[in-house]
């Protein structure tokens, strides 16, 4: 991209053939992340060289490594770790185990992590990692062998001061424990701050498991306040009843909102009088799904998204609100618990219909915020109470929501573009202050 400054804005003029070398033929998610970046960058005063720099990932590592399988054979796996930017601090981001892991997706997700950490003002840059594998087909021992070898291969990137992984798709506290242990074995002493999302007994943080859903709840409350809508009795529909959706649902219910529909991958349930989320959690514990919950009517995921409600919380997966169903969405607020649940085309349609969107990089940033608290506690070997953590999380989420709203009003853009503008401005400012080495 070539850029010129006009009226204090940086204008994107044309696509050059070289500027995105290595990341032009990317995945859908990379294209959409770069498209959003370009749109927001038009509002940011920065030299074109900084614009170019932020469009690229700072460093990328591809590793290919052998793992001994249970049947005695040796299988070779491919893994990645990408740092998008480290100007504001060490890089932070999850590690994903999935057959479809691809370098372009990892680049895009690393870039999103830079913006997410920056929007909520925590001192991190963005990273992401992944291994092409299907954990469903692997035994515990194979998974541990793979994790320890991958952690060793990418250890040139990892450190508490440099790069701190966390769980992502198909990785969890157990895998973080193996990474922490592997890194610690190489150092000769325990280094808890090298990963977050660890179990409590080895330096995890109280409040981490609820943090993303809790952050969604704080954002919904702020959005209601801004739109002068009541908290009591406002209706909520939640797609996805996992770590994010279920917590957001019961915390919103605790605050007086009415949860009228909930779904998971197997289907959904609807009750216009409201669903008792705690009773539903017991049902899910017993049966493994919200489906067949007796105090509601069965509903499909597609129907659920278009229900009349005040707040829709997509908390399942990406690309759920698309050009196909966006015009039928009847919620006044969409609070994005999931990453990338709304496609760029759907985003435009929702905007035309005056739906207020709390974008993912703000709405689900509660998780990385408490990961940051875990890291701080790990560095100091001094642990805080759950109450302290929840209060600090609330302060950060509320302040960040207000910052994004303020930018949205000043620049006359929607919340998604505003969040990105804020993040890009902050990273560009940090780069300017640090200067270009040498
Ligand atoms: P999870 O696996 O715990 O839960 C996902 C839920 O979505 C499950 O109830 C599953 O049944 C449901 N689901 C899956 N496919 C579905 C479909 N097609 N239709 C309806 N429901 C479906 O995952 P999670 O950790 O709750 O993550 C949900 C989203 O939030 C993801 O996009 C994730 O990237 C994002 N996110 C999670 C965190 C976190 O801390 N867990 C942080 C930031 C963002």
Boltz pocket constraint, residues with backbone or C-beta under 6 A from the ligand:
constraints:
  - pocket:
      binder: B
      contacts: [[A, 208], [A, 212], [A, 239], [A, 240], [A, 241], [A, 242], [A, 243], [A, 244], [A, 245], [A, 263], [A, 264], [A, 265], [A, 266], [A, 301], [A, 315], [A, 316], [A, 317], [A, 318], [A, 337], [A, 338], [A, 339], [A, 340], [A, 364], [A, 365], [A, 367], [A, 368]]
      max_distance: 6.0
